[in-house]
Amino acid sequence: MATQTQSEPSVAIDKLPVRRALISVYNKTGLDLLALALAERGVEILSTGGTEKYLKGLGLNVTSIREFTDSPEIFEGRLKTLHPKVHGGLLFKRNVQSHLREAEQNDILPIDLLIVNLYPFEETVARSGATEAEIIEQIDIGGPAMLRSAAKNFQAVALLTAPDQYGRFLEEMDSLDGNTSLASRKTLAKEGFALVAHYDRAIANYFERVPSNGTSHLSDRLEISLPMIQSLRYGENPHQSAALYGEDFPKICTQLWGKELSYNNILDTSAALGLIAEFLDAPHDVAAIIKHTNPCGVAEGSSPLDAFNRAFTTDPESPFGGIIITNSTIDAPFAERLNQFFSEVILAPEYEENAVELLRKKKDRRLLTYSPTKLREGLTNLCELRSVIGGVLSETSDTEFATNSLFTSVTSHSIDDIARLGLGFAMKIAKHLKSNAIAFCGVEDGYFRTLGLGAGQTSRVEATRIAIDHAHRYGLSLNGSFVASDAFYPFADSMLEAANAGAIAVIEPGGSVRDNEVIQTAEEHGIALVMTGVRHFRH
């Protein structure tokens, strides 16, 4: 095993000048102003490949890395900065005599500033149609290696990895007569190491998602690297701290109006988006009302307003303070209707301009648009995480759904096309209710809608009774209704309750040891029973 020689002690130096900078970036945002400013301050500039060409196009005097190292860029540019003169210039200690002697003996010049950002690996992975060859080519080698060298030697080297750092860096140079401070170099090093960690995690995540045997699986290790997007006022309760991490949520949703979203708003908004994703390609306008992450009314309609009115009558009490979402544009008549009560968040793909003006009359309301395309992308390969005492649970997202062609009828009672569509609609709702979940749905004027919902109960029969009670409380008939259960019926009691309430068709996964009893009860009461083999627990 190799032994490490004891380092000669060094003393940290607070202020150090910037005389030579190496610039190698993919993202050239703001680089023109930074490079020109450095040149004006007398900084020698080294550069590589496309960055060198760009800087020379600005009229700057640039030394190519080929000249600096006296070595060619080879293998299609894959090898250009992995050289002792580059890493030595970044790594050697400026205040250690042995390092200074070795640098002189090996003709290694100090590099005081490294400006580097990395190939767009994540962006390439996210791009539709990107091939594996294209993705692999975006794995940066030289950039992370230089970044680590500069960050390790922060006592002597400054490191810039993002355009938003450029302005502050120049301000400090000016305030310190061309020098950088130890404190800022250390902060920049921290940000650099965080960038490399995130970049490597993204690469590992890609290979985890594309296993060599072609099957889906979860990683042997769970490592998460996400930037904080927003510090929240508090969590579920005022005594809990909270923040939003991850760059994709703001890409899916854009806030048009209102106070910033709270922790609970974001949870409910995520639940609403998950539900409406089931209806992005629906043939009709669909509106849904969400409360505490549970749907409390969902319906199709001839317009978003018509769909909302049908959804609202499922449970006229719960929508207050809830989330409203539609798969269609919100117009002025719909906005006028929504102004009749308070809702925390309203989401739609688009709003008519006058609708936004009307909805802004409620100052505590949040208006958001969402991108159906980005929503679909966000649900692809989604991994769900939940904290437990002493660990974290991870699972792939529940994107499975048994289509009508997979429905298996297990009773002699026929199911027409309307019933098949109604059962499919009902299961889409049950899938997004907390377990145990029961959804009674019906058809009205050719549009499907919820009638009674039971969620989060300790028994399936109790969820069924609550759904029935809700429908009756608001004067909704369950005669001819379609029922969906997120999991199998463990006993025949829930089927009997549904039959007595007027249901004509039920959809459930099946798989209970008492399936025969449940099937017999449905048969005896004229209910068409469909089993899918797909469970949708949502704890």
C-alpha positions as CSV (number, residue, x, y, z in Angstrom):
1,M,0.0,0.0,0.0
2,A,1.4,3.4,-0.9
3,T,2.3,5.7,1.9
4,Q,1.6,9.4,1.9
5,T,4.6,11.7,2.6
6,Q,4.0,14.2,5.4
7,S,3.2,17.6,4.0
8,E,5.3,20.6,4.7
9,P,3.3,22.9,6.9
10,S,1.8,26.0,5.2
11,V,0.2,29.1,6.5
12,A,-3.1,30.3,4.9
13,I,-2.8,33.5,3.0
14,D,-5.8,35.8,3.1
15,K,-5.4,38.0,0.0
16,L,-3.9,36.6,-3.2
17,P,-3.7,38.3,-6.6
18,V,-5.2,36.9,-9.8
19,R,-2.5,37.0,-12.5
20,R,-3.5,34.0,-14.6
21,A,-6.9,32.5,-15.3
22,L,-7.9,29.3,-17.1
23,I,-11.3,29.5,-18.8
24,S,-13.1,26.3,-20.1
25,V,-16.9,26.5,-20.1
26,Y,-19.8,25.0,-22.0
27,N,-22.3,27.6,-20.9
28,K,-21.0,31.0,-22.1
29,T,-23.6,33.2,-20.5
30,G,-22.0,36.3,-19.1
31,L,-18.5,35.1,-20.2
32,D,-17.9,38.1,-22.5
33,L,-18.3,40.6,-19.7
34,L,-16.2,38.6,-17.3
35,A,-13.4,37.8,-19.7
36,L,-13.1,41.4,-20.9
37,A,-13.1,42.6,-17.3
38,L,-10.3,40.2,-16.4
39,A,-8.3,41.3,-19.5
40,E,-8.7,45.0,-18.5
41,R,-7.3,44.1,-15.1
42,G,-4.2,42.6,-16.6
43,V,-5.1,38.9,-16.1
44,E,-3.4,36.4,-18.5
45,I,-6.1,34.1,-20.0
46,L,-5.6,30.5,-20.9
47,S,-8.4,28.6,-22.7
48,T,-9.5,25.5,-24.6
49,G,-11.4,24.4,-27.7
50,G,-14.7,26.3,-28.3
51,T,-14.1,28.6,-25.4
52,E,-10.8,29.7,-26.8
53,K,-12.4,30.4,-30.2
54,Y,-15.2,32.4,-28.5
55,L,-12.8,34.5,-26.5
56,K,-10.6,35.2,-29.5
57,G,-13.7,36.3,-31.3
58,L,-14.1,39.0,-28.7
59,G,-10.7,40.3,-29.6
60,L,-8.9,39.0,-26.5
61,N,-5.4,37.8,-26.3
62,V,-5.7,34.2,-25.3
63,T,-3.1,31.5,-24.8
64,S,-4.4,28.1,-25.9
65,I,-4.0,25.2,-23.6
66,R,-2.0,23.5,-26.3
67,E,0.7,26.2,-26.2
68,F,0.6,26.3,-22.4
69,T,1.2,22.6,-22.0
70,D,3.1,22.0,-25.2
71,S,0.8,19.1,-25.8
72,P,-2.0,18.6,-28.4
73,E,-5.7,18.2,-27.7
74,I,-6.3,14.6,-28.8
75,F,-9.1,12.0,-29.0
76,E,-11.7,14.5,-30.5
77,G,-10.9,16.8,-27.6
78,R,-11.5,14.3,-24.9
79,L,-7.9,14.8,-23.6
80,K,-6.7,18.4,-23.3
81,T,-6.6,19.6,-19.7
82,L,-5.5,16.4,-18.0
83,H,-1.9,17.5,-17.9
84,P,0.7,18.2,-15.0
85,K,1.1,21.8,-16.1
86,V,-2.7,22.3,-15.7
87,H,-3.3,20.4,-12.5
88,G,0.1,21.3,-11.1
89,G,-0.6,25.0,-11.7
90,L,-3.9,24.6,-9.8
91,L,-2.6,22.3,-7.0
92,F,0.8,23.5,-5.8
93,K,0.9,25.4,-2.5
94,R,2.1,29.0,-3.1
95,N,3.6,29.3,0.4
96,V,5.5,26.0,0.7
97,Q,9.1,26.1,-0.3
98,S,9.3,22.5,-1.6
99,H,6.2,23.1,-3.8
100,L,7.7,26.3,-5.2
101,R,11.0,24.5,-6.0
102,E,9.2,21.6,-7.7
103,A,7.0,24.0,-9.7
104,E,10.1,25.8,-10.9
105,Q,12.0,22.6,-11.7
106,N,9.0,21.3,-13.8
107,D,8.2,24.5,-15.5
108,I,4.8,24.7,-13.8
109,L,3.2,28.2,-13.7
110,P,0.6,29.1,-11.1
111,I,-3.1,29.3,-12.2
112,D,-4.8,31.6,-9.8
113,L,-8.4,31.5,-11.2
114,L,-10.3,28.6,-12.8
115,I,-13.5,29.4,-14.6
116,V,-15.3,26.2,-15.6
117,N,-18.7,24.7,-16.0
118,L,-19.6,21.2,-17.1
119,Y,-21.1,19.6,-20.2
120,P,-24.9,19.5,-20.1
121,F,-25.3,15.9,-19.1
122,E,-28.7,16.2,-17.3
123,E,-30.1,18.4,-20.1
124,T,-29.1,15.8,-22.7
125,V,-30.7,13.0,-20.7
126,A,-33.9,15.0,-20.5
127,R,-34.0,15.8,-24.2
128,S,-36.5,13.6,-26.0
129,G,-34.8,11.3,-28.5
130,A,-31.3,11.6,-27.1
131,T,-29.3,8.5,-28.0
132,E,-27.0,6.7,-25.6
133,A,-24.0,7.8,-27.6
134,E,-25.0,11.5,-27.3
135,I,-25.6,11.1,-23.5
136,I,-22.2,9.4,-22.9
137,E,-20.4,12.1,-24.8
138,Q,-21.8,14.7,-22.4
139,I,-20.0,13.0,-19.4
140,D,-17.4,15.7,-18.6
141,I,-14.0,14.4,-17.5
142,G,-11.5,17.3,-17.6
143,G,-13.9,19.8,-16.1
144,P,-14.7,18.0,-12.9
145,A,-11.0,17.0,-12.5
146,M,-9.8,20.6,-12.8
147,L,-12.7,21.8,-10.5
148,R,-11.6,19.4,-7.8
149,S,-8.0,20.5,-8.1
150,A,-8.9,24.1,-7.8
151,A,-11.3,23.6,-5.0
152,K,-8.9,21.5,-3.0
153,N,-6.3,24.3,-3.2
154,F,-8.8,27.0,-2.3
155,Q,-6.0,28.6,-0.1
156,A,-4.4,29.7,-3.3
157,V,-6.9,29.3,-6.2
158,A,-10.3,30.9,-6.9
159,L,-13.0,28.9,-8.7
160,L,-16.0,30.1,-10.6
161,T,-18.6,27.5,-11.8
162,A,-21.7,29.6,-12.5
163,P,-22.5,32.9,-14.3
164,D,-24.3,34.2,-11.2
165,Q,-20.9,34.2,-9.4
166,Y,-19.1,36.5,-11.9
167,G,-20.4,39.9,-10.8
168,R,-19.7,39.3,-7.1
169,F,-16.2,38.0,-7.9
170,L,-15.3,41.1,-9.9
171,E,-16.6,43.4,-7.2
172,E,-14.4,41.7,-4.6
173,M,-11.3,41.9,-6.9
174,D,-11.9,45.6,-7.3
175,S,-12.4,46.1,-3.5
176,L,-9.2,44.2,-2.8
177,D,-7.0,45.8,-5.5
178,G,-7.0,42.8,-7.7
179,N,-6.9,40.2,-5.0
180,T,-9.3,37.5,-3.7
181,S,-10.0,36.7,-0.1
182,L,-9.6,33.4,1.6
183,A,-13.2,33.5,2.8
184,S,-14.6,33.9,-0.7
185,R,-12.2,31.2,-2.2
186,K,-13.4,28.8,0.4
187,T,-17.1,29.5,-0.3
188,L,-16.5,29.1,-4.0
189,A,-14.7,25.8,-3.3
190,K,-17.7,24.5,-1.3
191,E,-20.0,25.4,-4.2
192,G,-17.6,23.7,-6.6
193,F,-17.6,20.4,-4.7
194,A,-21.4,20.5,-4.4
195,L,-21.6,20.9,-8.2
196,V,-19.3,17.9,-8.8
197,A,-21.2,15.8,-6.3
198,H,-24.5,16.6,-8.0
199,Y,-23.1,16.0,-11.5
200,D,-21.7,12.6,-10.6
201,R,-24.9,11.6,-8.9
202,A,-26.8,12.5,-12.1
203,I,-24.6,10.3,-14.1
204,A,-25.0,7.4,-11.6
205,N,-28.7,7.9,-11.7
206,Y,-28.8,7.6,-15.4
207,F,-27.0,4.3,-15.3
208,E,-29.2,3.1,-12.5
209,R,-32.3,3.8,-14.7
210,V,-30.8,2.0,-17.7
211,P,-29.7,-1.4,-16.2
212,S,-27.8,-3.7,-18.6
213,N,-30.5,-6.4,-18.3
214,G,-33.2,-4.1,-19.4
215,T,-35.4,-4.4,-16.3
216,S,-36.4,-1.7,-13.9
217,H,-35.0,-1.8,-10.4
218,L,-34.1,0.4,-7.5
219,S,-30.6,1.5,-6.7
220,D,-28.5,-0.4,-4.2
221,R,-27.7,3.1,-2.7
222,L,-29.9,6.1,-2.4
223,E,-28.1,9.4,-2.8
224,I,-29.9,12.6,-3.4
225,S,-28.5,15.9,-4.6
226,L,-31.1,18.6,-5.2
227,P,-30.7,22.4,-5.0
228,M,-33.0,24.4,-2.7
229,I,-35.4,26.2,-4.8
230,Q,-37.4,27.9,-2.2
231,S,-37.3,28.4,1.6
232,L,-40.8,28.0,2.9
233,R,-42.4,30.0,5.8
234,Y,-43.0,26.8,7.7
235,G,-43.9,23.1,7.1
236,E,-47.3,21.4,7.7
237,N,-47.5,23.3,11.0
238,P,-45.9,26.7,12.0
239,H,-43.4,25.1,14.4
240,Q,-41.9,23.0,11.5
241,S,-39.2,24.3,9.2
242,A,-39.5,23.5,5.5
243,A,-38.0,24.1,2.0
244,L,-38.7,23.0,-1.6
245,Y,-35.8,21.2,-3.3
246,G,-35.5,20.2,-7.0
247,E,-35.6,22.2,-10.2
248,D,-38.5,20.4,-12.0
249,F,-41.4,21.6,-9.9
250,P,-40.9,25.3,-11.1
251,K,-40.6,24.0,-14.7
252,I,-44.0,22.3,-14.5
253,C,-45.8,25.1,-12.7
254,T,-45.5,28.8,-13.1
255,Q,-47.1,31.1,-10.5
256,L,-49.0,34.0,-12.1
257,W,-50.4,35.6,-9.0
258,G,-50.6,35.5,-5.2
259,K,-48.6,34.8,-2.1
260,E,-45.8,32.3,-2.4
261,L,-46.8,28.7,-2.1
262,S,-46.7,27.1,1.4
263,Y,-45.6,23.6,2.2
264,N,-49.2,22.3,2.3
265,N,-50.0,24.2,-1.0
266,I,-47.2,22.4,-2.7
267,L,-48.3,19.0,-1.4
268,D,-51.9,19.6,-2.6
269,T,-50.7,21.0,-5.9
270,S,-48.7,17.9,-6.5
271,A,-51.7,15.7,-5.7
272,A,-53.8,17.8,-8.1
273,L,-51.2,17.5,-10.9
274,G,-51.0,13.8,-10.4
275,L,-54.8,13.5,-10.7
276,I,-55.2,15.7,-13.7
277,A,-52.4,13.8,-15.5
278,E,-54.9,11.0,-15.8
279,F,-57.1,13.3,-18.0
280,L,-54.6,15.2,-20.1
281,D,-55.8,13.3,-23.2
282,A,-59.5,13.1,-22.2
283,P,-62.0,13.8,-24.9
284,H,-63.9,16.3,-22.6
285,D,-63.0,19.2,-20.3
286,V,-62.3,17.9,-16.8
287,A,-62.2,19.8,-13.5
288,A,-61.1,18.5,-10.1
289,I,-61.3,19.8,-6.5
290,I,-58.5,18.7,-4.1
291,K,-58.5,19.0,-0.3
292,H,-55.7,17.7,1.8
293,T,-54.3,15.8,-1.2
294,N,-57.6,13.9,-1.7
295,P,-60.0,14.5,-4.6
296,C,-63.4,15.7,-3.2
297,G,-65.0,16.1,-6.6
298,V,-64.1,15.3,-10.2
299,A,-66.2,15.6,-13.4
300,E,-66.2,15.9,-17.1
301,G,-68.3,18.6,-18.8
302,S,-69.0,20.6,-22.0
303,S,-66.8,23.4,-20.7
304,P,-64.4,23.8,-17.7
305,L,-67.2,25.7,-15.9
306,D,-69.7,22.9,-16.6
307,A,-67.2,20.3,-15.4
308,F,-66.5,22.3,-12.3
309,N,-70.1,22.7,-11.4
310,R,-70.7,18.9,-11.7
311,A,-67.6,18.2,-9.6
312,F,-68.6,20.8,-7.0
313,T,-72.0,19.2,-6.3
314,T,-70.2,16.0,-5.2
315,D,-69.2,17.8,-2.0
316,P,-70.2,21.4,-1.8
317,E,-68.6,21.9,1.7
318,S,-65.0,20.7,1.1
319,P,-63.9,23.0,-1.8
320,F,-63.5,26.0,0.4
321,G,-59.8,26.5,0.9
322,G,-59.0,23.7,-1.5
323,I,-57.2,23.4,-4.9
324,I,-59.0,23.7,-8.2
325,I,-57.5,22.2,-11.3
326,T,-58.7,21.8,-14.9
327,N,-57.2,20.3,-18.1
328,S,-58.5,23.2,-20.1
329,T,-58.3,27.0,-20.4
330,I,-60.0,29.0,-17.7
331,D,-62.3,31.7,-19.2
332,A,-64.2,34.6,-17.7
333,P,-67.4,32.7,-16.8
334,F,-65.4,30.1,-15.0
335,A,-63.5,32.8,-13.2
336,E,-66.7,34.5,-12.1
337,R,-67.9,31.2,-10.6
338,L,-64.6,30.6,-8.8
339,N,-64.8,34.0,-7.2
340,Q,-68.0,32.9,-5.4
341,F,-65.8,31.1,-2.8
342,F,-62.2,31.0,-1.6
343,S,-59.7,28.5,-2.9
344,E,-56.0,28.4,-2.0
345,V,-54.7,27.5,-5.5
346,I,-56.1,27.4,-9.0
347,L,-54.3,25.5,-11.7
348,A,-54.9,25.4,-15.5
349,P,-52.8,25.0,-18.6
350,E,-53.8,28.5,-19.7
351,Y,-56.0,31.5,-18.6
352,E,-57.8,34.0,-20.7
353,E,-56.5,37.5,-19.9
354,N,-59.7,38.8,-18.5
355,A,-60.1,35.6,-16.4
356,V,-56.8,36.4,-14.6
357,E,-57.9,39.9,-13.9
358,L,-61.1,38.6,-12.3
359,L,-59.3,35.9,-10.2
360,R,-56.8,38.4,-8.9
361,K,-59.6,40.1,-6.9
362,K,-59.0,37.5,-4.2
363,K,-55.6,38.6,-2.8
364,D,-54.9,35.4,-0.8
365,R,-55.4,33.1,-3.8
366,R,-52.6,31.7,-5.8
367,L,-52.9,31.3,-9.6
368,L,-50.7,28.8,-11.4
369,T,-50.3,27.6,-14.9
370,Y,-48.9,24.1,-15.6
371,S,-47.3,22.6,-18.7
372,P,-48.9,19.3,-19.8
373,T,-45.7,18.4,-21.6
374,K,-43.5,19.1,-18.6
375,L,-46.0,17.3,-16.3
376,R,-45.8,14.2,-18.5
377,E,-42.0,14.4,-18.4
378,G,-42.0,14.9,-14.6
379,L,-44.0,11.7,-14.1
380,T,-41.6,9.7,-16.3
381,N,-39.3,7.6,-14.1
382,L,-40.6,9.3,-11.0
383,C,-39.2,7.9,-7.8
384,E,-41.3,8.5,-4.7
385,L,-39.5,8.9,-1.3
386,R,-41.0,8.9,2.2
387,S,-39.2,9.4,5.4
388,V,-39.6,6.8,8.1
389,I,-38.1,6.7,11.6
390,G,-34.5,5.6,11.0
391,G,-34.6,5.6,7.2
392,V,-36.2,6.4,3.9
393,L,-38.6,4.4,1.8
394,S,-38.3,4.5,-2.0
395,E,-40.6,3.2,-4.7
396,T,-41.3,3.7,-8.3
397,S,-44.4,5.8,-9.0
398,D,-47.8,4.2,-9.5
399,T,-48.1,4.8,-13.2
400,E,-49.8,1.5,-14.0
401,F,-53.4,1.5,-15.0
402,A,-55.5,-1.4,-16.2
403,T,-57.0,-0.3,-19.5
404,N,-60.5,-1.5,-20.6
405,S,-58.9,-4.2,-22.7
406,L,-57.5,-5.8,-19.6
407,F,-60.7,-5.7,-17.6
408,T,-61.8,-9.2,-16.6
409,S,-65.5,-9.6,-16.1
410,V,-66.1,-12.2,-13.3
411,T,-70.0,-12.2,-13.2
412,S,-72.6,-13.1,-15.8
413,H,-74.0,-9.6,-16.0
414,S,-73.0,-7.8,-19.2
415,I,-71.0,-4.5,-19.3
416,D,-71.7,-2.1,-22.0
417,D,-69.4,0.6,-23.4
418,I,-70.8,3.2,-21.0
419,A,-70.2,1.0,-18.0
420,R,-66.6,0.2,-19.1
421,L,-65.8,3.9,-19.5
422,G,-67.5,4.7,-16.2
423,L,-65.5,2.0,-14.3
424,G,-62.3,3.4,-15.9
425,F,-63.2,6.9,-14.8
426,A,-64.0,5.7,-11.3
427,M,-60.7,3.8,-10.9
428,K,-58.8,6.9,-12.0
429,I,-60.3,8.7,-9.1
430,A,-59.9,5.9,-6.5
431,K,-56.3,5.7,-7.5
432,H,-55.7,9.2,-6.1
433,L,-57.7,8.8,-2.9
434,K,-56.0,7.8,0.3
435,S,-56.5,4.1,1.2
436,N,-58.8,2.6,2.0
437,A,-60.5,4.2,-1.0
438,I,-64.0,3.9,-2.6
439,A,-65.3,6.0,-5.5
440,F,-69.0,6.0,-6.6
441,C,-69.3,7.7,-10.0
442,G,-72.1,8.2,-12.5
443,V,-72.9,9.5,-16.0
444,E,-74.9,12.6,-16.5
445,D,-75.8,14.1,-19.9
446,G,-73.0,11.9,-21.3
447,Y,-70.4,13.1,-18.9
448,F,-68.8,11.1,-16.1
449,R,-68.6,12.6,-12.6
450,T,-68.0,11.6,-9.0
451,L,-71.0,11.0,-6.7
452,G,-69.6,9.9,-3.4
453,L,-66.0,9.4,-2.2
454,G,-64.7,7.6,0.8
455,A,-61.0,7.9,1.6
456,G,-58.4,7.1,4.3
457,Q,-60.5,4.7,6.4
458,T,-59.4,1.8,8.5
459,S,-61.9,-0.5,6.8
460,R,-63.1,-0.7,3.2
461,V,-66.7,-1.1,4.3
462,E,-66.5,2.1,6.3
463,A,-65.0,3.9,3.2
464,T,-68.0,2.6,1.3
465,R,-70.5,3.8,3.9
466,I,-68.9,7.2,4.0
467,A,-69.1,7.5,0.2
468,I,-72.8,6.5,0.2
469,D,-73.5,8.9,3.0
470,H,-71.9,11.8,1.2
471,A,-73.9,11.2,-1.9
472,H,-77.2,11.0,-0.1
473,R,-76.4,14.0,2.1
474,Y,-76.1,16.2,-1.0
475,G,-79.1,14.7,-2.7
476,L,-77.2,12.6,-5.3
477,S,-78.7,9.3,-6.4
478,L,-76.5,6.3,-6.6
479,N,-78.9,4.3,-8.8
480,G,-77.0,3.0,-11.8
481,S,-73.6,4.1,-10.4
482,F,-70.2,2.7,-11.0
483,V,-67.9,1.9,-8.1
484,A,-64.1,1.6,-7.9
485,S,-62.1,0.1,-5.0
486,D,-58.4,0.8,-4.9
487,A,-57.7,-2.7,-3.4
488,F,-59.6,-6.0,-3.2
489,Y,-62.7,-6.5,-1.1
490,P,-61.7,-8.6,1.9
491,F,-65.3,-9.4,2.7
492,A,-68.6,-9.3,0.8
493,D,-70.0,-6.5,3.1
494,S,-68.7,-3.6,0.9
495,M,-70.2,-5.2,-2.2
496,L,-73.5,-5.6,-0.4
497,E,-73.5,-2.0,0.7
498,A,-72.8,-0.9,-2.9
499,A,-75.6,-3.1,-4.2
500,N,-78.1,-1.8,-1.7
501,A,-77.1,1.8,-2.7
502,G,-78.0,1.2,-6.4
503,A,-74.6,0.4,-8.0
504,I,-74.7,-1.6,-11.2
505,A,-71.0,-2.2,-11.8
506,V,-67.9,-2.5,-9.6
507,I,-64.2,-2.5,-10.5
508,E,-61.5,-3.8,-8.1
509,P,-58.2,-5.6,-8.3
510,G,-59.3,-9.0,-6.9
511,G,-56.9,-11.3,-5.1
512,S,-58.8,-11.8,-1.8
513,V,-59.1,-15.2,-0.3
514,R,-62.8,-14.4,-0.2
515,D,-63.1,-13.4,-3.9
516,N,-65.7,-16.2,-4.5
517,E,-67.9,-14.8,-1.8
518,V,-67.6,-11.3,-3.2
519,I,-68.3,-12.5,-6.7
520,Q,-71.3,-14.5,-5.5
521,T,-72.8,-11.4,-3.7
522,A,-72.3,-9.3,-6.9
523,E,-74.0,-12.1,-9.0
524,E,-76.9,-12.3,-6.6
525,H,-77.5,-8.6,-6.7
526,G,-77.2,-8.0,-10.4
527,I,-73.8,-6.2,-10.3
528,A,-71.3,-6.6,-13.1
529,L,-68.0,-7.1,-11.4
530,V,-64.7,-6.4,-13.1
531,M,-61.3,-7.4,-11.7
532,T,-58.0,-5.9,-13.0
533,G,-55.2,-7.5,-11.0
534,V,-53.8,-4.0,-10.4
535,R,-53.9,-2.5,-6.9
536,H,-53.6,1.2,-6.2
537,F,-52.9,1.7,-2.5
538,R,-52.1,5.2,-1.5
539,H,-51.1,5.4,2.1
